[in-house]
């Protein structure tokens, strides 16, 4: 029996680690931490170890498992649609489960190097009628299910597990950070019918689109804040560490620019040109996947570490025609997003049950539906 007072949620980013130790009975008595910036992936293990020691000290509990959020430019989104004919009888959840199991096996067969992080039912089509959640008490002659699989390379997962294994910590569940955060944040925009969250990370930018019916697509672009850093390094002829400092503080601390005789205007030009490129690539993806002529039908919300260089006073300097909103994230927001999902607030999500759970039926070992 687990008598621990805290659940641990860890967001393993490419340049930062954020952790929440959330008290199960008193959320106000929780602890949140954020690592220092690191650009070398080998430093992640050092930062994780530091945070684990601090967690154990502050919570007075031994840490043996975490719920882990990851983001990577190698995360893959795969969409699959399957159909099945029925005799007009009442549709049951087990019918959906058979289709999802079939789709899951197809993914694992054709993408043998991938592990599935999330299974999201984008749409049910029952006798030509669309539904975003499983309809109760309905008869069916023809069922079609559109499914989004969010996957990550097995090798990356094994490398991450190795880091935690050396610290005697197991990974309870694994989530895609960008997707999980967007699920949580969209509740702040309930009156908006069409919204796209653009999460600008260090090595990637993710796009998660929702319409009034639910999620419509998820995509990852292999470009992010590190590309801005490399641009600055090349143009300004400085090392990557100095370029990163300039990127993060050019509007707050001009001493480093004065020391190296670097023009503020040039820095801004380099940064904003790359940001414009990223935003244009994102809007092209949205238009393509949503069959849009005009991006104005979607509200664009920018978040993530890479977005911090775009506070309100710089938005007008970007040559990007569509209005953008900047979403400031906190450690509490990021870690709390997984907690919200675990409470069963997303009816489109098919939850993969950890293998350690036993005494379930065949399909429930793999997944179950939120009610």
Secondary structure, DSSP 8 states (H G I E B T S, - for coil): ----SEEEEEEE-SS-EEEEEEESS-GGG-EEEE-----STTHHHHHHHHHHHHHHHHH-S---EEEEEE--TT-EEEEEEEEEE--S-B--HHHHHHHHHHHHHHHHHH-TTEEEEEEEEEEEEETTEEESS--SS-B-SEEEEEEEEEEEEHHHHHHHHHHHHTTT-EEEEEEEHHHHHHHHHGGGGTT-SSEEEEEE-SS-EEEEEEETTEEEEEEEES--HHHHHHHHHHHHT--HHHHHHHHHHTTT--HHHHHTT--HHHHHHHHHHHHHHHHHHHHHHHHHHHT-S-GGGSEEEEESGGGGG--HHHHTTS---S-EEE----HHHHHHHHHHHHTT--TTEEE---TT--S--TGGGT-EE--
